[in-house]
Amino acid sequence: MRVTARGIVIDCEVKTKCKIFSVEWTNNTLYMSLNSMAVENKANKEVIESVHEIFKVPKVQISIIAGHKSKIKAVLVENITEDAARHILSQIN
């Protein structure tokens, strides 16, 4: 997790086409097993939807800033502090 002027950037490692959706926060990385396939931006949309559900912030405050076509992504969550983000993420496991 990195702090920027706009919010926090979370490193995500994404696995697609999983039968069971899951999210895990380990070693400063958010591991996501998604149901969607990595076609037509479906997996990226599911990443944004999942981060929206975790942090309870509007989707317009969440964006993928790196890794659009990779399983490793950098996701920006705007208008949230590092402490608040760590608190929310610590409750995942």
N, CA, C and O atoms as a printed pandas DataFrame, in Angstrom:
     atom_number atom_name residue_name chain_id  residue_number  x_coord  y_coord  z_coord
0              1         N          MET        A               1    0.846   -1.167    0.000
1              2        CA          MET        A               1    0.000    0.000    0.000
2              3         C          MET        A               1    0.893    1.231    0.000
3              4         O          MET        A               1    1.868    1.326    0.744
4              5         N          ARG        A               2    0.521    2.168   -0.862
5              6        CA          ARG        A               2    1.264    3.421   -0.937
6              7         C          ARG        A               2    0.290    4.574   -0.757
7              8         O          ARG        A               2   -0.871    4.496   -1.158
8              9         N          VAL        A               3    0.778    5.633   -0.153
9             10        CA          VAL        A               3   -0.042    6.824    0.054
10            11         C          VAL        A               3    0.307    7.845   -1.018
11            12         O          VAL        A               3    1.482    8.087   -1.294
12            13         N          THR        A               4   -0.716    8.443   -1.620
13            14        CA          THR        A               4   -0.527    9.509   -2.595
14            15         C          THR        A               4   -1.331   10.719   -2.134
15            16         O          THR        A               4   -2.065   10.652   -1.148
16            17         N          ALA        A               5   -1.188   11.802   -2.846
17            18        CA          ALA        A               5   -1.952   13.009   -2.510
18            19         C          ALA        A               5   -3.450   12.785   -2.706
19            20         O          ALA        A               5   -4.263   13.442   -2.056
20            21         N          ARG        A               6   -3.819   11.874   -3.587
21            22        CA          ARG        A               6   -5.235   11.625   -3.888
22            23         C          ARG        A               6   -5.865   10.548   -3.019
23            24         O          ARG        A               6   -7.090   10.463   -2.933
24            25         N          GLY        A               7   -5.041    9.720   -2.371
25            26        CA          GLY        A               7   -5.574    8.623   -1.566
26            27         C          GLY        A               7   -4.519    7.552   -1.382
27            28         O          GLY        A               7   -3.347    7.851   -1.156
28            29         N          ILE        A               8   -4.943    6.299   -1.482
29            30        CA          ILE        A               8   -4.010    5.184   -1.324
30            31         C          ILE        A               8   -4.002    4.336   -2.592
31            32         O          ILE        A               8   -4.992    4.263   -3.319
32            33         N          VAL        A               9   -2.864    3.700   -2.837
33            34        CA          VAL        A               9   -2.733    2.768   -3.954
34            35         C          VAL        A               9   -2.498    1.384   -3.359
35            36         O          VAL        A               9   -1.581    1.179   -2.563
36            37         N          ILE        A              10   -3.337    0.451   -3.758
37            38        CA          ILE        A              10   -3.255   -0.919   -3.256
38            39         C          ILE        A              10   -2.794   -1.821   -4.391
39            40         O          ILE        A              10   -3.331   -1.768   -5.497
40            41         N          ASP        A              11   -1.801   -2.646   -4.109
41            42        CA          ASP        A              11   -1.367   -3.650   -5.079
42            43         C          ASP        A              11   -2.322   -4.832   -4.987
43            44         O          ASP        A              11   -2.574   -5.352   -3.900
44            45         N          CYS        A              12   -2.848   -5.250   -6.123
45            46        CA          CYS        A              12   -3.786   -6.370   -6.182
46            47         C          CYS        A              12   -3.237   -7.442   -7.110
47            48         O          CYS        A              12   -2.717   -7.146   -8.186
48            49         N          GLU        A              13   -3.359   -8.673   -6.683
49            50        CA          GLU        A              13   -3.042   -9.799   -7.556
50            51         C          GLU        A              13   -4.347  -10.537   -7.815
51            52         O          GLU        A              13   -5.017  -10.988   -6.886
52            53         N          VAL        A              14   -4.694  -10.652   -9.083
53            54        CA          VAL        A              14   -6.014  -11.130   -9.479
54            55         C          VAL        A              14   -5.911  -12.483  -10.170
55            56         O          VAL        A              14   -5.060  -12.701  -11.032
56            57         N          LYS        A              15   -6.799  -13.381   -9.767
57            58        CA          LYS        A              15   -6.941  -14.671  -10.427
58            59         C          LYS        A              15   -8.358  -14.703  -10.996
59            60         O          LYS        A              15   -9.323  -14.476  -10.265
60            61         N          THR        A              16   -8.491  -14.980  -12.278
61            62        CA          THR        A              16   -9.807  -14.948  -12.923
62            63         C          THR        A              16  -10.366  -16.351  -13.131
63            64         O          THR        A              16   -9.664  -17.348  -12.960
64            65         N          LYS        A              17  -11.631  -16.408  -13.500
65            66        CA          LYS        A              17  -12.350  -17.654  -13.792
66            67         C          LYS        A              17  -12.376  -18.611  -12.605
67            68         O          LYS        A              17  -12.271  -19.824  -12.790
68            69         N          CYS        A              18  -12.511  -18.092  -11.407
69            70        CA          CYS        A              18  -12.573  -18.932  -10.212
70            71         C          CYS        A              18  -14.029  -19.271   -9.901
71            72         O          CYS        A              18  -14.921  -18.448  -10.103
72            73         N          LYS        A              19  -14.256  -20.457   -9.419
73            74        CA          LYS        A              19  -15.617  -20.858   -9.069
74            75         C          LYS        A              19  -16.088  -20.158   -7.804
75            76         O          LYS        A              19  -17.274  -19.868   -7.654
76            77         N          ILE        A              20  -15.162  -19.889   -6.897
77            78        CA          ILE        A              20  -15.508  -19.251   -5.628
78            79         C          ILE        A              20  -14.781  -17.918   -5.532
79            80         O          ILE        A              20  -13.556  -17.857   -5.640
80            81         N          PHE        A              21  -15.549  -16.855   -5.329
81            82        CA          PHE        A              21  -14.973  -15.526   -5.150
82            83         C          PHE        A              21  -14.335  -15.454   -3.768
83            84         O          PHE        A              21  -14.924  -15.899   -2.783
84            85         N          SER        A              22  -13.128  -14.893   -3.700
85            86        CA          SER        A              22  -12.492  -14.688   -2.397
86            87         C          SER        A              22  -11.542  -13.505   -2.465
87            88         O          SER        A              22  -11.037  -13.140   -3.527
88            89         N          VAL        A              23  -11.317  -12.918   -1.295
89            90        CA          VAL        A              23  -10.406  -11.784   -1.158
90            91         C          VAL        A              23   -9.556  -12.034    0.074
91            92         O          VAL        A              23  -10.061  -12.451    1.116
92            93         N          GLU        A              24   -8.258  -11.775   -0.054
93            94        CA          GLU        A              24   -7.334  -11.968    1.073
94            95         C          GLU        A              24   -6.332  -10.823    1.086
95            96         O          GLU        A              24   -5.819  -10.429    0.038
96            97         N          TRP        A              25   -6.054  -10.290    2.271
97            98        CA          TRP        A              25   -5.076   -9.211    2.448
98            99         C          TRP        A              25   -3.861   -9.803    3.147
99           100         O          TRP        A              25   -3.923  -10.130    4.332
100          101         N          THR        A              26   -2.755   -9.942    2.416
101          102        CA          THR        A              26   -1.534  -10.528    2.957
102          103         C          THR        A              26   -0.332   -9.793    2.382
103          104         O          THR        A              26   -0.291   -9.500    1.187
104          105         N          ASN        A              27    0.645   -9.498    3.232
105          106        CA          ASN        A              27    1.905   -8.881    2.792
106          107         C          ASN        A              27    1.692   -7.631    1.939
107          108         O          ASN        A              27    2.337   -7.456    0.905
108          109         N          ASN        A              28    0.780   -6.770    2.382
109          110        CA          ASN        A              28    0.481   -5.509    1.684
110          111         C          ASN        A              28   -0.031   -5.710    0.264
111          112         O          ASN        A              28    0.090   -4.814   -0.572
112          113         N          THR        A              29   -0.597   -6.870   -0.013
113          114        CA          THR        A              29   -1.186   -7.157   -1.320
114          115         C          THR        A              29   -2.591   -7.703   -1.117
115          116         O          THR        A              29   -2.832   -8.522   -0.230
116          117         N          LEU        A              30   -3.505   -7.241   -1.945
117          118        CA          LEU        A              30   -4.876   -7.732   -1.923
118          119         C          LEU        A              30   -4.991   -8.818   -2.990
119          120         O          LEU        A              30   -4.912   -8.530   -4.185
120          121         N          TYR        A              31   -5.176  -10.062   -2.560
121          122        CA          TYR        A              31   -5.314  -11.194   -3.475
122          123         C          TYR        A              31   -6.801  -11.418   -3.726
123          124         O          TYR        A              31   -7.580  -11.575   -2.786
124          125         N          MET        A              32   -7.188  -11.432   -4.995
125          126        CA          MET        A              32   -8.594  -11.567   -5.351
126          127         C          MET        A              32   -8.782  -12.737   -6.308
127          128         O          MET        A              32   -8.112  -12.824   -7.337
128          129         N          SER        A              33   -9.694  -13.628   -5.962
129          130        CA          SER        A              33  -10.109  -14.702   -6.860
130          131         C          SER        A              33  -11.475  -14.300   -7.398
131          132         O          SER        A              33  -12.452  -14.238   -6.652
132          133         N          LEU        A              34  -11.534  -14.028   -8.690
133          134        CA          LEU        A              34  -12.734  -13.475   -9.305
134          135         C          LEU        A              34  -13.470  -14.513  -10.132
135          136         O          LEU        A              34  -12.872  -15.463  -10.638
136          137         N          ASN        A              35  -14.771  -14.320  -10.263
137          138        CA          ASN        A              35  -15.585  -15.192  -11.107
138          139         C          ASN        A              35  -15.459  -14.820  -12.578
139          140         O          ASN        A              35  -15.590  -15.683  -13.446
140          141         N          SER        A              36  -15.211  -13.565  -12.865
141          142        CA          SER        A              36  -15.188  -13.061  -14.242
142          143         C          SER        A              36  -13.986  -13.568  -15.023
143          144         O          SER        A              36  -12.956  -13.946  -14.464
144          145         N          MET        A              37  -14.162  -13.559  -16.340
145          146        CA          MET        A              37  -13.058  -13.859  -17.236
146          147         C          MET        A              37  -12.358  -12.553  -17.585
147          148         O          MET        A              37  -12.938  -11.473  -17.469
148          149         N          ALA        A              38  -11.128  -12.664  -18.006
149          150        CA          ALA        A              38  -10.340  -11.476  -18.355
150          151         C          ALA        A              38  -10.578  -11.087  -19.808
151          152         O          ALA        A              38   -9.632  -10.954  -20.584
152          153         N          VAL        A              39  -11.833  -10.905  -20.172
153          154        CA          VAL        A              39  -12.186  -10.456  -21.521
154          155         C          VAL        A              39  -13.150   -9.282  -21.415
155          156         O          VAL        A              39  -13.956   -9.200  -20.487
156          157         N          GLU        A              40  -13.053   -8.387  -22.372
157          158        CA          GLU        A              40  -13.933   -7.225  -22.455
158          159         C          GLU        A              40  -14.002   -6.444  -21.140
159          160         O          GLU        A              40  -15.054   -5.916  -20.780
160          161         N          ASN        A              41  -12.890   -6.376  -20.439
161          162        CA          ASN        A              41  -12.774   -5.572  -19.218
162          163         C          ASN        A              41  -13.631   -6.086  -18.056
163          164         O          ASN        A              41  -13.815   -5.374  -17.069
164          165         N          LYS        A              42  -14.153   -7.306  -18.157
165          166        CA          LYS        A              42  -15.036   -7.834  -17.118
166          167         C          LYS        A              42  -14.314   -8.015  -15.788
167          168         O          LYS        A              42  -14.865   -7.678  -14.740
168          169         N          ALA        A              43  -13.103   -8.538  -15.812
169          170        CA          ALA        A              43  -12.361   -8.746  -14.566
170          171         C          ALA        A              43  -12.018   -7.410  -13.911
171          172         O          ALA        A              43  -12.113   -7.281  -12.690
172          173         N          ASN        A              44  -11.625   -6.425  -14.699
173          174        CA          ASN        A              44  -11.311   -5.108  -14.135
174          175         C          ASN        A              44  -12.542   -4.481  -13.494
175          176         O          ASN        A              44  -12.441   -3.845  -12.444
176          177         N          LYS        A              45  -13.695   -4.654  -14.116
177          178        CA          LYS        A              45  -14.938   -4.137  -13.532
178          179         C          LYS        A              45  -15.248   -4.839  -12.221
179          180         O          LYS        A              45  -15.731   -4.211  -11.278
180          181         N          GLU        A              46  -14.974   -6.141  -12.155
181          182        CA          GLU        A              46  -15.209   -6.879  -10.914
182          183         C          GLU        A              46  -14.223   -6.446   -9.832
183          184         O          GLU        A              46  -14.583   -6.409   -8.655
184          185         N          VAL        A              47  -12.991   -6.119  -10.206
185          186        CA          VAL        A              47  -12.022   -5.594   -9.235
186          187         C          VAL        A              47  -12.557   -4.298   -8.631
187          188         O          VAL        A              47  -12.548   -4.132   -7.412
188          189         N          ILE        A              48  -13.018   -3.390   -9.472
189          190        CA          ILE        A              48  -13.533   -2.107   -8.975
190          191         C          ILE        A              48  -14.768   -2.326   -8.107
191          192         O          ILE        A              48  -14.905   -1.694   -7.059
192          193         N          GLU        A              49  -15.656   -3.199   -8.523
193          194        CA          GLU        A              49  -16.858   -3.503   -7.735
194          195         C          GLU        A              49  -16.479   -4.094   -6.377
195          196         O          GLU        A              49  -17.078   -3.744   -5.359
196          197         N          SER        A              50  -15.494   -4.982   -6.357
197          198        CA          SER        A              50  -15.066   -5.617   -5.110
198          199         C          SER        A              50  -14.423   -4.612   -4.163
199          200         O          SER        A              50  -14.702   -4.624   -2.964
200          201         N          VAL        A              51  -13.569   -3.747   -4.689
201          202        CA          VAL        A              51  -12.937   -2.719   -3.855
202          203         C          VAL        A              51  -14.003   -1.756   -3.333
203          204         O          VAL        A              51  -13.919   -1.291   -2.196
204          205         N          HIS        A              52  -14.992   -1.462   -4.151
205          206        CA          HIS        A              52  -16.124   -0.629   -3.729
206          207         C          HIS        A              52  -16.842   -1.267   -2.541
207          208         O          HIS        A              52  -17.175   -0.575   -1.579
208          209         N          GLU        A              53  -17.081   -2.566   -2.596
209          210        CA          GLU        A              53  -17.754   -3.275   -1.507
210          211         C          GLU        A              53  -16.902   -3.306   -0.238
211          212         O          GLU        A              53  -17.433   -3.203    0.868
212          213         N          ILE        A              54  -15.600   -3.444   -0.392
213          214        CA          ILE        A              54  -14.703   -3.506    0.766
214          215         C          ILE        A              54  -14.634   -2.165    1.481
215          216         O          ILE        A              54  -14.789   -2.100    2.701
216          217         N          PHE        A              55  -14.402   -1.095    0.728
217          218        CA          PHE        A              55  -14.153    0.216    1.330
218          219         C          PHE        A              55  -15.400    1.078    1.485
219          220         O          PHE        A              55  -15.360    2.095    2.177
220          221         N          LYS        A              56  -16.497    0.694    0.861
221          222        CA          LYS        A              56  -17.746    1.464    0.949
222          223         C          LYS        A              56  -17.567    2.904    0.487
223          224         O          LYS        A              56  -18.096    3.832    1.098
224          225         N          VAL        A              57  -16.822    3.080   -0.587
225          226        CA          VAL        A              57  -16.652    4.404   -1.195
226          227         C          VAL        A              57  -17.293    4.358   -2.583
227          228         O          VAL        A              57  -17.430    3.280   -3.162
228          229         N          PRO        A              58  -17.685    5.506   -3.121
229          230        CA          PRO        A              58  -18.276    5.518   -4.466
230          231         C          PRO        A              58  -17.300    4.961   -5.508
231          232         O          PRO        A              58  -16.088    5.148   -5.401
232          233         N          LYS        A              59  -17.838    4.286   -6.500
233          234        CA          LYS        A              59  -17.003    3.680   -7.540
234          235         C          LYS        A              59  -16.189    4.717   -8.301
235          236         O          LYS        A              59  -15.121    4.399   -8.823
236          237         N          VAL        A              60  -16.678    5.953   -8.371
237          238        CA          VAL        A              60  -15.930    6.996   -9.087
238          239         C          VAL        A              60  -14.636    7.351   -8.362
239          240         O          VAL        A              60  -13.768    8.000   -8.944
240          241         N          GLN        A              61  -14.489    6.937   -7.096
241          242        CA          GLN        A              61  -13.269    7.193   -6.337
242          243         C          GLN        A              61  -12.293    6.024   -6.422
243          244         O          GLN        A              61  -11.265    6.025   -5.744
244          245         N          ILE        A              62  -12.602    5.035   -7.241
245          246        CA          ILE        A              62  -11.751    3.850   -7.389
246          247         C          ILE        A              62  -11.342    3.738   -8.853
247          248         O          ILE        A              62  -12.183    3.809   -9.750
248          249         N          SER        A              63  -10.045    3.564   -9.086
249          250        CA          SER        A              63   -9.580    3.393  -10.461
250          251         C          SER        A              63   -8.354    2.492  -10.493
251          252         O          SER        A              63   -7.552    2.470   -9.560
252          253         N          ILE        A              64   -8.229    1.762  -11.572
253          254        CA          ILE        A              64   -7.042    0.944  -11.805
254          255         C          ILE        A              64   -6.048    1.842  -12.520
255          256         O          ILE        A              64   -6.309    2.308  -13.629
256          257         N          ILE        A              65   -4.904    2.085  -11.882
257          258        CA          ILE        A              65   -3.929    3.016  -12.460
258          259         C          ILE        A              65   -2.775    2.302  -13.150
259          260         O          ILE        A              65   -1.997    2.932  -13.866
260          261         N          ALA        A              66   -2.657    0.994  -12.942
261          262        CA          ALA        A              66   -1.619    0.206  -13.619
262          263         C          ALA        A              66   -2.073   -1.245  -13.659
263          264         O          ALA        A              66   -2.757   -1.721  -12.752
264          265         N          GLY        A              67   -1.688   -1.938  -14.716
265          266        CA          GLY        A              67   -1.983   -3.360  -14.824
266          267         C          GLY        A              67   -3.331   -3.680  -15.426
267          268         O          GLY        A              67   -3.932   -4.700  -15.086
268          269         N          HIS        A              68   -3.818   -2.835  -16.309
269          270        CA          HIS        A              68   -5.122   -3.077  -16.926
270          271         C          HIS        A              68   -5.199   -4.422  -17.641
271          272         O          HIS        A              68   -6.268   -5.027  -17.710
272          273         N          LYS        A              69   -4.084   -4.887  -18.168
273          274        CA          LYS        A              69   -4.067   -6.161  -18.897
274          275         C          LYS        A              69   -3.137   -7.166  -18.227
275          276         O          LYS        A              69   -2.551   -8.026  -18.885
276          277         N          SER        A              70   -3.013   -7.044  -16.917
277          278        CA          SER        A              70   -2.116   -7.904  -16.156
278          279         C          SER        A              70   -2.861   -8.452  -14.948
279          280         O          SER        A              70   -3.875   -7.894  -14.530
280          281         N          LYS        A              71   -2.354   -9.549  -14.388
281          282        CA          LYS        A              71   -2.976  -10.067  -13.171
282          283         C          LYS        A              71   -2.544   -9.270  -11.942
283          284         O          LYS        A              71   -3.173   -9.367  -10.888
284          285         N          ILE        A              72   -1.477   -8.484  -12.070
285          286        CA          ILE        A              72   -1.030   -7.623  -10.972
286          287         C          ILE        A              72   -1.440   -6.200  -11.304
287          288         O          ILE        A              72   -1.038   -5.649  -12.328
288          289         N          LYS        A              73   -2.242   -5.610  -10.430
289          290        CA          LYS        A              73   -2.820   -4.297  -10.686
290          291         C          LYS        A              73   -2.514   -3.346   -9.541
291          292         O          LYS        A              73   -2.295   -3.771   -8.407
292          293         N          ALA        A              74   -2.503   -2.068   -9.847
293          294        CA          ALA        A              74   -2.411   -1.018   -8.834
294          295         C          ALA        A              74   -3.744   -0.290   -8.849
295          296         O          ALA        A              74   -4.145    0.270   -9.870
296          297         N          VAL        A              75   -4.431   -0.301   -7.709
297          298        CA          VAL        A              75   -5.765    0.285   -7.610
298          299         C          VAL        A              75   -5.703    1.502   -6.696
299          300         O          VAL        A              75   -5.257    1.412   -5.552
300          301         N          LEU        A              76   -6.154    2.637   -7.213
301          302        CA          LEU        A              76   -6.209    3.874   -6.444
302          303         C          LEU        A              76   -7.581    3.998   -5.805
303          304         O          LEU        A              76   -8.605    3.902   -6.480
304          305         N          VAL        A              77   -7.589    4.213   -4.482
305          306        CA          VAL        A              77   -8.819    4.519   -3.752
306          307         C          VAL        A              77   -8.654    5.936   -3.229
307          308         O          VAL        A              77   -7.800    6.200   -2.383
308          309         N          GLU        A              78   -9.469    6.839   -3.734
309          310        CA          GLU        A              78   -9.334    8.253   -3.394
310          311         C          GLU        A              78  -10.040    8.584   -2.080
311          312         O          GLU        A              78  -10.984    7.913   -1.663
312          313         N          ASN        A              79   -9.542    9.647   -1.445
313          314        CA          ASN        A              79  -10.170   10.227   -0.251
314          315         C          ASN        A              79  -10.297    9.248    0.909
315          316         O          ASN        A              79  -11.329    9.203    1.578
316          317         N          ILE        A              80   -9.250    8.464    1.145
317          318        CA          ILE        A              80   -9.207    7.578    2.298
318          319         C          ILE        A              80   -7.797    7.636    2.870
319          320         O          ILE        A              80   -6.821    7.726    2.126
320          321         N          THR        A              81   -7.697    7.584    4.180
321          322        CA          THR        A              81   -6.383    7.642    4.819
322          323         C          THR        A              81   -5.778    6.246    4.889
323          324         O          THR        A              81   -6.481    5.242    4.773
324          325         N          GLU        A              82   -4.477    6.201    5.079
325          326        CA          GLU        A              82   -3.792    4.913    5.199
326          327         C          GLU        A              82   -4.288    4.158    6.421
327          328         O          GLU        A              82   -4.509    2.949    6.353
328          329         N          ASP        A              83   -4.466    4.856    7.540
329          330        CA          ASP        A              83   -4.934    4.190    8.761
330          331         C          ASP        A              83   -6.318    3.576    8.563
331          332         O          ASP        A              83   -6.565    2.439    8.966
332          333         N          ALA        A              84   -7.211    4.332    7.945
333          334        CA          ALA        A              84   -8.563    3.816    7.700
334          335         C          ALA        A              84   -8.517    2.609    6.769
335          336         O          ALA        A              84   -9.221    1.624    6.990
336          337         N          ALA        A              85   -7.696    2.683    5.737
337          338        CA          ALA        A              85   -7.581    1.575    4.789
338          339         C          ALA        A              85   -7.011    0.334    5.466
339          340         O          ALA        A              85   -7.520   -0.769    5.272
340          341         N          ARG        A              86   -5.968    0.507    6.251
341          342        CA          ARG        A              86   -5.370   -0.647    6.947
342          343         C          ARG        A              86   -6.373   -1.280    7.914
343          344         O          ARG        A              86   -6.428   -2.503    8.045
344          345         N          HIS        A              87   -7.158   -0.450    8.584
345          346        CA          HIS        A              87   -8.164   -0.969    9.511
346          347         C          HIS        A              87   -9.193   -1.823    8.761
347          348         O          HIS        A              87   -9.534   -2.921    9.201
348          349         N          ILE        A              88   -9.676   -1.316    7.641
349          350        CA          ILE        A              88  -10.664   -2.049    6.843
350          351         C          ILE        A              88  -10.063   -3.344    6.300
351          352         O          ILE        A              88  -10.689   -4.401    6.377
352          353         N          LEU        A              89   -8.856   -3.261    5.754
353          354        CA          LEU        A              89   -8.222   -4.443    5.165
354          355         C          LEU        A              89   -7.862   -5.492    6.214
355          356         O          LEU        A              89   -7.881   -6.687    5.919
356          357         N          SER        A              90   -7.537   -5.065    7.427
357          358        CA          SER        A              90   -7.188   -6.027    8.480
358          359         C          SER        A              90   -8.390   -6.876    8.885
359          360         O          SER        A              90   -8.221   -7.955    9.453
360          361         N          GLN        A              91   -9.580   -6.408    8.603
361          362        CA          GLN        A              91  -10.788   -7.154    8.960
362          363         C          GLN        A              91  -11.168   -8.198    7.915
363          364         O          GLN        A              91  -12.095   -8.977    8.132
364          365         N          ILE        A              92  -10.470   -8.223    6.791
365          366        CA          ILE        A              92  -10.789   -9.185    5.731
366          367         C          ILE        A              92  -10.429  -10.600    6.153
367          368         O          ILE        A              92  -11.221  -11.523    5.956
368          369         N          ASN        A              93   -9.251  -10.786    6.727
369          370        CA          ASN        A              93   -8.782  -12.146    7.044
370          371         C          ASN        A              93   -9.392  -12.670    8.310
371          372         O          ASN        A              93   -9.103  -13.796    8.715
